[in-house]
Amino acid sequence: MSLDRYVTLGKSGLRVSPFALGAMTFGEDPGGAGSSVAEAEKILTAYLDLGGNFIDTANFYTNGHSEAILGDYFAARPGRRERVVLASKFFGNMYPGDPNGGGAGRSSIIAQLHETLRRLKTDYLDLYWLHNWDRSTPVEETMRTLDDLVSTGKIRYIGFSNTPGWFTAQAQTTALLKGWTPLIALQVEYSLLARTVEGELAPLALDQGMALVPWSPLKNGFLSGKYRRGAHVTDSARAAFVGGPAEAEFVVIDAVAKIAEELGTTSAAVSLAWLRAREGTVVPIVGARRLDHLTDNLAGSTVTLTPEQLKTLDEVSAPALNYPAPMHGAQRRMLQFAGATVDGLPSDVYPPLLMSDVRY
């Protein structure tokens, strides 16, 4: 198992390992779902020793403890910080009662970055994510502020997470037209059990050369192999909060388990291999509360699915997408009039799709 087969993150010169390490669980929270400092450091060391170099956190993960653990770890190991791609996020308000304590306005972005750099004990971030859509702040203000921070060297690249497709496209267009720093990646929920990103954001990312960085690639552990029909899961910290899979989800889980058995690997490895086989650059985030979670998940770096296996998983997990995505199907046909052609192919290859063919 090795993570030193690096990929370029979107339209940038930033090279990252094929899996990012998610630090959301670093630090013990009141619910008891996080990792102790000692366990978090074991996970970090194992990931880095395998050649991993892409670490993702956020300002409010475990109330800032996640960033502090990372900062202490690298401060105690001179030279290692410069060899990793360190990413964090802004948006969450760390100061309840302060209306400017979070969000994506100029003053709040600058203040949040200052605190993040302090906790991480570093002078810069390699990648800074907007964690969510701020409905109250003009997109020009957010993008100009981020561009200013890139110019000062405090951040190197920018990305968005959990933002609507139209807003993301607006931000990217604004940056390109004004000569500001563009987005190089989108962090999104994406897995065999969560594919609605394929309606808007995934096509946008592909068109703009942005990488996709999926969070929850095992859908709350449902695709880890722990969940089987009739079995009770006892060692999942999230089970008490999210419940168990629905029947439609078990159909996908069963198909993943069958392929895992064929390949002699785990359901988690199959699920992650499917993600990495998607079109474009896809770098899943693997999280771990314990060291064995990390090693189990990273087995996905050694699995290659056959075209038949990919087709099976594609079909069994096919999402129901919102309008107008159903009108833009895989057959790549458009409404055709007067013998027009599609994708350079003559109309006898793709017969005209008439209004009478469309189902509402």
Residue frames relative to the residue before (quaternion, step in Angstrom):
aa qw qx qy qz dx dy dz
M 1.0000 0.0000 0.0000 0.0000 0.00 0.00 0.00
S 0.1151 0.7942 -0.5852 0.1166 3.57 -0.77 1.03
L 0.2431 -0.7835 0.5607 0.1125 3.56 -1.10 0.75
D 0.5095 0.6807 -0.4021 0.3396 3.58 1.21 0.32
R 0.4785 0.5967 -0.4830 0.4262 3.59 1.14 0.60
Y 0.1016 -0.8774 0.4676 0.0329 3.53 0.37 1.29
V 0.2054 -0.7489 0.6189 0.1179 3.53 -1.26 0.59
T 0.4814 -0.6462 0.5039 0.3111 3.56 -1.21 0.50
L 0.3551 -0.7563 0.5139 0.1943 3.57 -0.77 1.03
G 0.8296 -0.1566 0.0521 0.5335 3.54 -0.22 1.32
K 0.7134 -0.3711 0.3296 0.4947 3.55 -1.20 -0.60
S 0.4760 0.6286 -0.4693 0.3976 3.54 0.29 1.28
G 0.4869 -0.6275 0.5045 0.3388 3.53 -1.33 -0.07
L 0.4655 0.6976 -0.4207 0.3459 3.56 1.31 0.26
R 0.1346 -0.8102 0.5692 0.0377 3.56 -0.58 1.18
V 0.0353 -0.8154 0.5761 -0.0451 3.54 -0.75 1.12
S 0.5849 -0.5648 0.4488 0.3708 3.53 -1.27 0.41
P 0.6466 -0.5756 0.3383 0.3691 3.62 -1.16 0.51
F 0.7424 0.2098 -0.1747 0.6118 3.58 1.30 -0.21
A 0.2947 -0.7182 0.5998 0.1942 3.54 -1.07 0.79
L 0.3633 -0.6979 0.5673 0.2433 3.56 -1.19 0.54
G 0.2437 -0.7806 0.5628 0.1203 3.55 -0.66 1.14
A 0.2089 -0.8089 0.5435 0.0821 3.56 -0.79 1.05
M 0.2697 0.7951 -0.5075 0.1936 3.59 1.19 0.41
T 0.7343 0.4260 -0.2299 0.4758 3.60 1.05 -0.74
F 0.4753 0.6622 -0.4584 0.3540 3.60 1.23 0.09
G 0.7376 0.3113 -0.2693 0.5353 3.57 -0.61 1.17
E 0.3825 -0.7440 0.5049 0.2129 3.54 -0.83 0.96
D 0.1861 -0.7930 0.5740 0.0844 3.54 -0.67 1.15
P 0.7180 -0.4580 0.2893 0.4371 3.61 -1.24 0.23
G 0.6721 0.5030 -0.3031 0.4511 3.60 1.13 -0.57
G 0.4759 -0.7085 0.4154 0.3147 3.56 1.27 -0.07
A 0.4953 0.6945 -0.4091 0.3240 3.58 1.22 0.28
G 0.6348 0.5763 -0.3232 0.4005 3.58 1.21 -0.27
S 0.5400 -0.6002 0.4873 0.3327 3.51 -1.42 0.06
S 0.5074 -0.6050 0.5104 0.3405 3.54 -1.17 0.57
V 0.6685 -0.4808 0.3672 0.4325 3.57 -1.25 0.29
A 0.6623 0.5162 -0.3118 0.4446 3.59 0.89 -0.92
E 0.6836 0.4708 -0.2963 0.4724 3.61 0.90 -0.86
A 0.6211 0.5395 -0.3392 0.4563 3.58 1.03 -0.78
E 0.6694 0.4909 -0.3060 0.4661 3.60 0.95 -0.79
K 0.6061 0.5300 -0.3556 0.4746 3.62 1.08 -0.60
I 0.6498 0.5126 -0.3102 0.4678 3.57 0.97 -0.88
L 0.6480 0.5243 -0.3088 0.4580 3.58 0.93 -0.91
T 0.6752 0.5017 -0.2945 0.4535 3.56 0.84 -0.98
A 0.6590 0.5056 -0.3140 0.4598 3.59 0.91 -0.88
Y 0.6533 0.5137 -0.3125 0.4600 3.59 0.94 -0.88
L 0.6902 0.4743 -0.2833 0.4673 3.60 0.84 -0.94
D 0.6495 0.5270 -0.3196 0.4453 3.60 1.00 -0.77
L 0.6514 0.4974 -0.3103 0.4816 3.58 1.20 -0.47
G 0.6160 -0.5554 0.3431 0.4408 3.58 1.28 -0.07
G 0.4343 0.7019 -0.4612 0.3257 3.58 1.26 0.08
N 0.0482 -0.8352 0.5479 0.0046 3.58 -0.99 0.76
F 0.6538 0.5109 -0.2924 0.4754 3.62 1.28 0.01
I 0.0252 0.8194 -0.5662 0.0858 3.58 -0.35 1.28
D 0.1246 -0.8251 0.5510 -0.0004 3.55 -0.75 1.12
T 0.0835 0.7725 -0.6249 0.0762 3.56 -0.94 0.96
A 0.2435 -0.7408 0.5954 0.1935 3.58 -1.31 -0.34
N 0.6587 -0.5552 0.3284 0.3874 3.55 -1.13 0.60
F 0.7925 0.3343 -0.1947 0.4714 3.62 0.89 -0.76
Y 0.3654 0.7077 -0.5240 0.3017 3.62 1.17 0.25
T 0.8273 -0.0904 -0.0263 0.5538 3.55 -0.74 1.17
N 0.6357 -0.5941 0.3086 0.3843 3.52 0.97 1.04
G 0.7557 -0.3811 0.1923 0.4967 3.57 0.99 0.88
H 0.5169 0.6628 -0.4200 0.3422 3.60 1.20 -0.28
S 0.5896 0.5795 -0.3715 0.4225 3.59 1.06 -0.68
E 0.6746 0.4752 -0.2972 0.4804 3.59 0.85 -0.93
A 0.6543 0.5252 -0.3213 0.4391 3.59 0.95 -0.83
I 0.6244 0.5303 -0.3367 0.4643 3.60 1.03 -0.76
L 0.6577 0.4945 -0.3069 0.4783 3.58 0.93 -0.88
G 0.6524 0.5256 -0.3204 0.4422 3.58 0.92 -0.85
D 0.6717 0.4871 -0.2969 0.4727 3.58 0.90 -0.91
Y 0.6324 0.5533 -0.3345 0.4266 3.59 0.98 -0.85
F 0.7440 0.4063 -0.2395 0.4733 3.58 0.75 -0.99
A 0.5940 0.5611 -0.3688 0.4431 3.60 1.11 -0.55
A 0.6907 0.4681 -0.2709 0.4801 3.58 1.12 -0.67
R 0.7335 0.3337 -0.1982 0.5580 3.59 1.29 -0.13
P 0.2047 -0.8282 0.5089 0.1144 3.60 0.33 1.21
G 0.7892 0.3225 -0.2556 0.4560 3.54 -1.02 0.90
R 0.6233 0.5635 -0.3550 0.4099 3.60 1.14 -0.44
R 0.5976 0.5846 -0.3756 0.4000 3.60 1.00 -0.72
E 0.6780 0.5127 -0.2954 0.4362 3.59 0.95 -0.88
R 0.6908 0.4775 -0.2751 0.4681 3.59 1.22 -0.33
V 0.6723 0.4514 -0.3071 0.5000 3.58 1.25 0.14
V 0.3825 -0.6514 0.5992 0.2651 3.51 -1.34 0.40
L 0.0809 -0.8281 0.5544 -0.0198 3.54 -0.27 1.32
A 0.0408 -0.8154 0.5761 -0.0403 3.55 -0.67 1.17
S 0.0327 0.7703 -0.6369 0.0018 3.53 -1.12 0.71
K 0.3787 -0.7339 0.5328 0.1846 3.55 -1.34 0.22
F 0.1881 -0.7462 0.6244 0.1344 3.52 -1.29 0.49
F 0.4439 0.6539 -0.5567 0.2556 3.53 -1.36 0.43
G 0.6870 0.4965 -0.2959 0.4404 3.59 0.80 -1.00
N 0.3825 -0.7314 0.5241 0.2100 3.55 -0.94 0.95
M 0.2223 -0.7972 0.5545 0.0870 3.57 -0.54 1.22
Y 0.7369 0.3628 -0.1971 0.5353 3.59 1.27 -0.18
P 0.2108 -0.8117 0.5338 0.1088 3.60 0.24 1.25
G 0.7388 0.3590 -0.2911 0.4905 3.54 -0.88 0.96
D 0.6677 0.4319 -0.2950 0.5297 3.57 1.24 -0.36
P 0.3418 -0.7806 0.4801 0.2082 3.63 -0.35 1.15
N 0.7151 0.3919 -0.2483 0.5229 3.58 1.24 -0.35
G 0.4156 0.7418 -0.4417 0.2861 3.57 1.25 0.29
G 0.7867 0.1330 -0.0837 0.5969 3.57 1.26 -0.30
G 0.5139 0.6495 -0.4662 0.3109 3.55 -1.28 -0.25
A 0.5286 -0.6561 0.4652 0.2716 3.53 -1.35 -0.16
G 0.3643 0.7118 -0.5104 0.3164 3.58 1.10 0.68
R 0.7060 -0.4860 0.3051 0.4151 3.57 -1.22 0.47
S 0.7169 0.4528 -0.2830 0.4483 3.60 0.64 -1.04
S 0.6861 0.4860 -0.2992 0.4512 3.59 0.93 -0.82
I 0.6132 0.5340 -0.3587 0.4585 3.62 1.01 -0.69
I 0.6738 0.4964 -0.2994 0.4581 3.58 0.85 -0.97
A 0.6705 0.4946 -0.3022 0.4631 3.59 0.93 -0.89
Q 0.6619 0.5036 -0.3120 0.4594 3.59 0.95 -0.85
L 0.6457 0.5106 -0.3272 0.4641 3.59 0.97 -0.78
H 0.6147 0.5514 -0.3489 0.4432 3.59 0.98 -0.80
E 0.6944 0.4672 -0.2767 0.4722 3.58 0.87 -0.93
T 0.6308 0.5302 -0.3318 0.4591 3.60 1.01 -0.77
L 0.6694 0.4856 -0.3051 0.4723 3.59 0.88 -0.88
R 0.6204 0.5366 -0.3438 0.4571 3.58 1.06 -0.69
R 0.6938 0.4654 -0.2891 0.4675 3.59 0.85 -0.92
L 0.7037 0.4530 -0.2595 0.4820 3.58 1.04 -0.79
K 0.3051 -0.7871 0.4847 0.2292 3.60 1.30 -0.18
T 0.5503 0.5645 -0.4086 0.4598 3.52 0.91 1.03
D 0.4943 -0.6721 0.4710 0.2866 3.57 -1.23 0.42
Y 0.8088 0.1321 -0.0375 0.5718 3.58 1.22 -0.36
L 0.2961 -0.6932 0.6198 0.2181 3.52 -1.39 0.30
D 0.4497 -0.6794 0.5059 0.2832 3.55 -1.03 0.73
L 0.7918 0.0275 0.0172 0.6099 3.57 1.10 -0.73
Y 0.0841 -0.7913 0.6055 0.0131 3.56 -0.87 1.00
W 0.1888 -0.8104 0.5519 0.0556 3.54 -0.67 1.21
L 0.3355 -0.6233 0.6554 0.2634 3.53 -1.26 0.58
H 0.3486 -0.8031 0.4516 0.1719 3.58 -0.51 1.21
N 0.8026 -0.0299 0.0412 0.5943 3.58 1.13 -0.50
W 0.6146 -0.5660 0.4137 0.3615 3.53 -1.29 0.33
D 0.2046 -0.7503 0.6206 0.0999 3.54 -0.87 1.04
R 0.2836 -0.8091 0.4945 0.1428 3.57 -0.22 1.29
S 0.6867 0.5251 -0.2734 0.4218 3.59 1.18 -0.50
T 0.7152 0.4482 -0.2431 0.4781 3.59 1.22 -0.38
P 0.4740 -0.6620 0.4899 0.3116 3.63 -0.85 0.87
V 0.5534 -0.6372 0.4212 0.3321 3.54 -0.97 0.85
E 0.6015 0.5729 -0.3593 0.4252 3.59 1.11 -0.66
E 0.6399 0.5276 -0.3317 0.4496 3.58 1.01 -0.74
T 0.6660 0.5020 -0.3031 0.4611 3.57 0.93 -0.90
M 0.7150 0.4612 -0.2706 0.4503 3.57 0.78 -1.01
R 0.6318 0.5175 -0.3414 0.4653 3.62 1.02 -0.71
T 0.6460 0.5193 -0.3265 0.4542 3.59 0.96 -0.85
L 0.6617 0.4991 -0.3054 0.4687 3.58 0.91 -0.89
D 0.6368 0.5159 -0.3300 0.4684 3.58 1.01 -0.75
D 0.6269 0.5283 -0.3337 0.4653 3.60 1.02 -0.77
L 0.6712 0.4976 -0.2986 0.4612 3.58 0.97 -0.84
V 0.5989 0.5217 -0.3572 0.4915 3.58 1.15 -0.56
S 0.6548 0.5309 -0.3122 0.4381 3.59 0.94 -0.88
T 0.6968 0.4573 -0.2737 0.4800 3.57 1.06 -0.70
G 0.5161 -0.6705 0.3989 0.3534 3.60 1.28 -0.20
K 0.4906 0.6766 -0.4357 0.3343 3.59 1.23 0.07
I 0.7534 0.0899 -0.1067 0.6426 3.56 1.26 -0.39
R 0.3819 -0.7498 0.5008 0.2031 3.56 -1.12 0.63
Y 0.7969 0.0184 0.0340 0.6029 3.59 0.97 -0.89
I 0.2409 -0.7772 0.5657 0.1337 3.58 -1.25 0.42
G 0.0186 -0.7768 0.6295 0.0040 3.51 -1.31 0.54
F 0.3565 -0.7060 0.5692 0.2247 3.55 -1.35 0.22
S 0.0967 -0.7726 0.6241 0.0652 3.54 -1.26 0.52
N 0.8681 0.0895 -0.0791 0.4818 3.55 -1.05 0.87
T 0.4763 0.6632 -0.4477 0.3645 3.60 1.06 0.66
P 0.5791 -0.5915 0.4217 0.3702 3.62 -1.10 0.60
G 0.6301 -0.5667 0.3817 0.3691 3.55 -1.17 0.60
W 0.6738 0.5028 -0.3132 0.4418 3.59 0.86 -0.93
F 0.6595 0.5036 -0.3090 0.4648 3.59 1.01 -0.81
T 0.6372 0.5278 -0.3198 0.4616 3.56 1.00 -0.83
A 0.6568 0.4969 -0.3031 0.4794 3.57 0.98 -0.85
Q 0.6291 0.5297 -0.3316 0.4623 3.58 1.03 -0.76
A 0.6602 0.5098 -0.3054 0.4593 3.57 0.93 -0.88
Q 0.6736 0.4938 -0.2989 0.4616 3.56 0.90 -0.91
T 0.6526 0.5095 -0.3135 0.4650 3.58 0.93 -0.86
T 0.6343 0.5316 -0.3257 0.4572 3.58 0.96 -0.86
A 0.6704 0.5010 -0.3021 0.4564 3.57 0.88 -0.93
L 0.6789 0.4958 -0.3001 0.4508 3.58 0.88 -0.91
L 0.6848 0.4916 -0.2957 0.4494 3.59 0.91 -0.87
K 0.7445 0.3990 -0.2172 0.4893 3.57 1.05 -0.73
G 0.4923 -0.6779 0.4253 0.3423 3.59 1.25 -0.04
W 0.4341 0.6843 -0.4682 0.3524 3.57 1.18 0.55
T 0.6812 -0.4806 0.3554 0.4228 3.57 -1.30 0.21
P 0.2855 -0.7821 0.5275 0.1687 3.62 -0.67 1.03
L 0.5954 -0.5388 0.4550 0.3849 3.54 -1.34 0.16
I 0.1893 -0.7894 0.5710 0.1226 3.58 -1.00 0.77
A 0.8139 0.1030 -0.0395 0.5704 3.61 1.18 -0.30
L 0.2075 -0.7388 0.6269 0.1347 3.52 -1.32 0.48
Q 0.2096 -0.7534 0.6094 0.1304 3.56 -0.89 0.96
V 0.0462 0.8317 -0.5356 0.1388 3.55 -0.46 1.28
E 0.4915 -0.5804 0.5310 0.3738 3.54 -1.27 0.29
Y 0.1869 0.7785 -0.5690 0.1880 3.56 -0.68 1.10
S 0.2886 0.7166 -0.5953 0.2210 3.54 -0.83 1.04
L 0.7009 -0.4286 0.3469 0.4524 3.56 -1.29 -0.03
L 0.7237 0.3887 -0.2319 0.5210 3.58 1.22 -0.42
A 0.7498 0.2473 -0.1764 0.5877 3.60 1.26 0.14
R 0.1575 0.8361 -0.5012 0.1581 3.57 0.21 1.30
T 0.3886 0.7454 -0.4845 0.2420 3.63 1.15 0.18
V 0.4809 0.6505 -0.4368 0.3934 3.59 1.25 -0.19
E 0.6030 0.5914 -0.3492 0.4058 3.59 1.18 -0.49
G 0.5422 0.6285 -0.4009 0.3876 3.59 1.25 -0.13
E 0.8361 0.0789 0.0095 0.5429 3.59 0.78 -1.01
L 0.7599 0.4406 -0.2447 0.4106 3.57 0.57 -1.16
A 0.6540 0.5084 -0.3339 0.4498 3.61 0.90 -0.78
P 0.6606 0.4745 -0.3295 0.4794 3.66 0.89 -0.75
L 0.6192 0.5335 -0.3450 0.4614 3.60 1.04 -0.72
A 0.6566 0.5132 -0.3110 0.4569 3.57 0.90 -0.92
L 0.6576 0.5075 -0.3122 0.4611 3.58 0.94 -0.87
D 0.6634 0.5154 -0.3011 0.4512 3.58 0.94 -0.89
Q 0.7670 0.3755 -0.1822 0.4874 3.58 0.96 -0.90
G 0.4935 -0.6814 0.4228 0.3367 3.58 1.24 0.06
M 0.4071 0.6914 -0.4914 0.3386 3.57 1.12 0.63
A 0.4183 -0.6657 0.5502 0.2812 3.56 -1.13 0.61
L 0.3078 -0.6947 0.6092 0.2269 3.54 -1.27 0.46
V 0.0951 -0.7779 0.6206 0.0265 3.56 -0.89 0.97
P 0.1694 -0.8478 0.4946 0.0891 3.62 0.11 1.25
W 0.1884 -0.7272 0.6440 0.1446 3.52 -1.10 0.80
S 0.8118 0.1790 -0.2034 0.5173 3.55 -1.23 0.62
P 0.1025 0.8371 -0.5315 0.0796 3.62 0.80 0.96
L 0.6997 0.3898 -0.2674 0.5357 3.61 1.28 -0.22
K 0.4188 -0.7524 0.4334 0.2660 3.59 1.28 0.42
N 0.7652 -0.3905 0.1921 0.4744 3.55 0.38 1.29
G 0.6929 -0.4718 0.2756 0.4706 3.57 1.17 0.55
F 0.4365 0.7156 -0.4557 0.2995 3.61 1.24 -0.11
L 0.7441 0.3842 -0.2081 0.5054 3.59 1.11 -0.71
S 0.4414 0.7246 -0.4330 0.3044 3.58 1.26 0.26
G 0.5521 -0.5884 0.4090 0.4263 3.57 1.21 -0.49
K 0.5421 0.6321 -0.3962 0.3868 3.58 1.27 -0.23
Y 0.7255 0.4499 -0.2350 0.4649 3.55 1.03 -0.84
R 0.0911 0.7631 -0.6304 0.1096 3.55 -0.72 1.16
R 0.6320 -0.5402 0.3900 0.3958 3.55 -1.16 0.55
G 0.8405 0.1892 -0.1541 0.4838 3.55 -0.91 0.95
A 0.6250 0.5333 -0.3448 0.4540 3.61 1.27 -0.14
H 0.3196 -0.7410 0.5616 0.1827 3.56 -1.10 0.70
V 0.2712 -0.7711 0.5585 0.1409 3.56 -0.73 1.08
T 0.1205 -0.8329 0.5396 0.0224 3.55 -0.67 1.11
D 0.7447 0.4210 -0.2326 0.4627 3.61 1.13 -0.48
S 0.5307 0.5944 -0.4350 0.4193 3.58 1.14 0.55
A 0.4058 -0.7343 0.4941 0.2282 3.56 -0.68 1.12
R 0.6981 0.4752 -0.2800 0.4565 3.58 1.11 -0.56
A 0.4764 0.7087 -0.4344 0.2865 3.59 1.20 -0.43
A 0.6662 0.5194 -0.3084 0.4374 3.56 0.98 -0.84
F 0.7107 0.4570 -0.2566 0.4693 3.58 1.16 -0.56
V 0.7912 0.3269 -0.1589 0.4918 3.59 0.91 -0.88
G 0.4280 -0.6956 0.4787 0.3223 3.61 1.19 -0.25
G 0.6236 -0.5507 0.4011 0.3834 3.55 -1.25 -0.33
P 0.6838 -0.4810 0.3465 0.4253 3.58 -1.28 0.17
A 0.4543 -0.6415 0.5442 0.2931 3.55 -1.25 0.54
E 0.7043 -0.4645 0.3166 0.4335 3.57 -1.25 0.27
A 0.6550 0.5093 -0.3251 0.4538 3.61 0.91 -0.85
E 0.6454 0.5093 -0.3173 0.4727 3.57 1.10 -0.65
F 0.6240 0.5405 -0.3424 0.4486 3.58 1.05 -0.68
V 0.5664 0.5783 -0.3897 0.4393 3.62 1.12 -0.53
V 0.6735 0.4674 -0.2810 0.4989 3.58 0.99 -0.87
I 0.6400 0.5383 -0.3225 0.4435 3.57 0.92 -0.92
D 0.6508 0.5162 -0.3113 0.4616 3.59 0.98 -0.84
A 0.6577 0.5066 -0.3124 0.4618 3.59 0.97 -0.85
V 0.6365 0.5158 -0.3234 0.4735 3.58 1.02 -0.78
A 0.6606 0.5147 -0.3088 0.4510 3.59 0.92 -0.90
K 0.6366 0.5321 -0.3291 0.4509 3.59 1.01 -0.76
I 0.6710 0.4755 -0.2973 0.4851 3.60 0.93 -0.85
A 0.6152 0.5424 -0.3455 0.4560 3.58 1.03 -0.75
E 0.6477 0.5101 -0.3157 0.4696 3.58 1.01 -0.79
E 0.6274 0.5387 -0.3320 0.4537 3.58 1.01 -0.80
L 0.7519 0.4019 -0.1998 0.4829 3.57 0.97 -0.89
G 0.4158 -0.7174 0.4670 0.3073 3.58 1.23 -0.20
T 0.5843 0.5490 -0.3756 0.4649 3.56 1.06 0.77
T 0.6302 -0.5475 0.3975 0.3810 3.58 -1.26 -0.27
S 0.6275 -0.5210 0.4190 0.3990 3.54 -1.29 0.35
A 0.6179 0.5481 -0.3456 0.4454 3.58 1.04 -0.74
A 0.6593 0.5120 -0.3102 0.4548 3.58 0.93 -0.88
V 0.6478 0.5089 -0.3174 0.4697 3.59 0.99 -0.82
S 0.6650 0.5159 -0.3055 0.4453 3.59 0.89 -0.92
L 0.6806 0.4706 -0.2837 0.4846 3.58 0.99 -0.82
A 0.6248 0.5292 -0.3390 0.4633 3.58 1.07 -0.69
W 0.6124 0.5373 -0.3472 0.4645 3.60 1.05 -0.70
L 0.6511 0.5164 -0.3199 0.4549 3.59 0.91 -0.86
R 0.6985 0.4834 -0.2809 0.4466 3.56 0.86 -0.96
A 0.6456 0.5138 -0.3183 0.4669 3.58 1.25 -0.34
R 0.4645 0.6751 -0.4599 0.3420 3.61 1.22 -0.03
E 0.6308 -0.5548 0.3906 0.3764 3.54 -1.25 0.50
G 0.7480 0.3354 -0.2836 0.4975 3.55 -1.04 0.83
T 0.6124 -0.5190 0.4264 0.4168 3.56 -1.28 -0.36
V 0.0172 0.7947 -0.6025 0.0718 3.56 -0.62 1.18
V 0.0262 -0.7997 0.5980 -0.0478 3.57 -0.64 1.19
P 0.2131 -0.8160 0.5221 0.1272 3.62 -0.03 1.22
I 0.3640 -0.6862 0.5854 0.2321 3.53 -1.25 0.60
V 0.1146 -0.7760 0.6169 0.0643 3.59 -0.73 1.03
G 0.1560 -0.7850 0.5957 0.0677 3.51 -0.85 1.03
A 0.0391 -0.8016 0.5966 0.0071 3.56 -1.18 0.42
R 0.2612 -0.7369 0.6016 0.1639 3.54 -1.04 0.83
R 0.7695 0.1789 -0.1038 0.6043 3.54 1.25 -0.50
L 0.6531 -0.5430 0.3623 0.3839 3.55 -1.18 0.59
D 0.6569 0.5156 -0.3281 0.4415 3.62 0.95 -0.78
H 0.5662 0.5723 -0.3889 0.4479 3.61 1.16 -0.50
L 0.6584 0.5209 -0.3093 0.4466 3.57 0.92 -0.91
T 0.6979 0.4705 -0.2926 0.4537 3.60 0.76 -0.99
D 0.6215 0.5312 -0.3469 0.4596 3.61 1.05 -0.69
N 0.6957 0.4855 -0.2815 0.4485 3.58 0.87 -0.95
L 0.6876 0.5017 -0.2935 0.4352 3.57 0.95 -0.83
A 0.4365 0.6686 -0.4731 0.3723 3.58 1.24 0.03
G 0.5485 0.6302 -0.3842 0.3930 3.59 1.23 -0.39
S 0.5850 0.5895 -0.3764 0.4107 3.58 1.19 -0.35
T 0.7143 0.4415 -0.2489 0.4826 3.59 1.22 -0.36
V 0.6250 0.5592 -0.3249 0.4372 3.60 1.28 -0.11
T 0.0543 -0.7618 0.6451 0.0231 3.54 -1.05 0.90
L 0.2754 -0.7814 0.5432 0.1362 3.56 -0.71 1.09
T 0.4734 -0.6603 0.5043 0.2925 3.57 -1.08 0.73
P 0.6527 -0.4989 0.3728 0.4314 3.62 -1.18 0.32
E 0.6422 0.5234 -0.3272 0.4545 3.59 1.01 -0.75
Q 0.6607 0.4948 -0.3063 0.4741 3.58 0.97 -0.81
L 0.6337 0.5172 -0.3288 0.4719 3.59 1.00 -0.77
K 0.6440 0.5192 -0.3212 0.4609 3.58 0.96 -0.83
T 0.6361 0.5314 -0.3274 0.4537 3.58 0.95 -0.85
L 0.6932 0.4665 -0.2763 0.4750 3.57 0.88 -0.94
D 0.6100 0.5502 -0.3478 0.4519 3.58 1.03 -0.75
E 0.7152 0.4719 -0.2588 0.4459 3.56 0.84 -1.00
V 0.7026 0.4749 -0.2899 0.4436 3.58 0.85 -0.90
S 0.7498 0.3732 -0.2043 0.5067 3.59 1.17 -0.52
A 0.2887 0.7998 -0.4940 0.1812 3.60 1.26 0.13
P 0.3279 -0.7855 0.4932 0.1797 3.62 -0.67 1.07
A 0.3882 -0.6370 0.5971 0.2949 3.53 -1.33 0.30
L 0.1370 -0.8295 0.5404 0.0330 3.55 -0.38 1.27
N 0.5531 -0.6126 0.4559 0.3332 3.54 -1.20 0.58
Y 0.6233 -0.5005 0.4497 0.3985 3.53 -1.34 0.40
P 0.6277 -0.1780 -0.7544 -0.0724 1.65 -2.02 1.47
A 0.2800 0.8082 -0.4898 0.1686 3.61 1.24 0.21
P 0.6483 0.5284 -0.3582 0.4150 3.68 0.87 -0.72
M 0.6524 0.5064 -0.3203 0.4641 3.60 1.20 -0.39
H 0.6916 0.4160 -0.2557 0.5322 3.59 1.31 -0.14
G 0.0391 0.8820 -0.4682 0.0363 3.55 0.82 1.06
A 0.7311 -0.4454 0.3088 0.4144 3.52 -1.38 0.14
Q 0.6081 0.5694 -0.3642 0.4164 3.59 1.16 -0.49
R 0.3405 -0.7943 0.4525 0.2200 3.59 1.39 -0.03
R 0.4003 0.6916 -0.5049 0.3265 3.54 1.00 0.84
M 0.1733 -0.7598 0.6175 0.1065 3.54 -1.15 0.67
L 0.6286 -0.4714 0.4193 0.4549 3.54 -1.28 0.11
Q 0.0936 -0.8283 0.5524 -0.0017 3.56 -0.61 1.16
F 0.0466 -0.7875 0.6145 -0.0134 3.48 -1.01 0.85
A 0.8504 0.1296 -0.1081 0.4983 3.57 -1.14 0.69
G 0.6833 -0.5363 0.2985 0.3955 3.60 0.90 0.89
A 0.2469 0.7851 -0.5355 0.1897 3.60 1.06 0.60
T 0.3756 -0.7136 0.5414 0.2379 3.56 -1.26 0.37
V 0.2749 -0.7478 0.5843 0.1540 3.54 -1.27 0.47
D 0.8533 0.0009 -0.0247 0.5208 3.58 -0.87 0.98
G 0.7005 -0.4929 0.2717 0.4389 3.55 1.02 0.75
L 0.6003 0.5521 -0.3631 0.4506 3.60 1.27 0.02
P 0.5372 -0.6312 0.4433 0.3414 3.60 -1.03 0.75
S 0.6344 -0.5857 0.3610 0.3525 3.55 -1.18 0.61
D 0.6069 0.5482 -0.3881 0.4249 3.64 1.14 -0.27
V 0.5851 0.5353 -0.3773 0.4783 3.59 1.30 -0.18
Y 0.7531 0.1376 -0.0849 0.6377 3.55 1.06 -0.85
P 0.2767 -0.7846 0.5263 0.1758 3.62 -0.06 1.20
P 0.6308 -0.5679 0.3593 0.3879 3.59 -1.05 0.68
L 0.2770 -0.7191 0.6143 0.1700 3.53 -1.06 0.82
L 0.1889 -0.8188 0.5380 0.0670 3.53 -0.42 1.24
M 0.6607 -0.5002 0.3680 0.4218 3.55 -1.24 0.35
S 0.6284 0.5536 -0.3374 0.4298 3.57 1.09 -0.62
D 0.6194 0.5489 -0.3382 0.4479 3.57 1.28 -0.36
V 0.6173 0.5775 -0.3473 0.4060 3.57 1.17 -0.50
R 0.2194 -0.7740 0.5846 0.1054 3.56 -0.91 0.97
Y 0.1753 -0.7894 0.5827 0.0811 3.55 -0.85 0.98
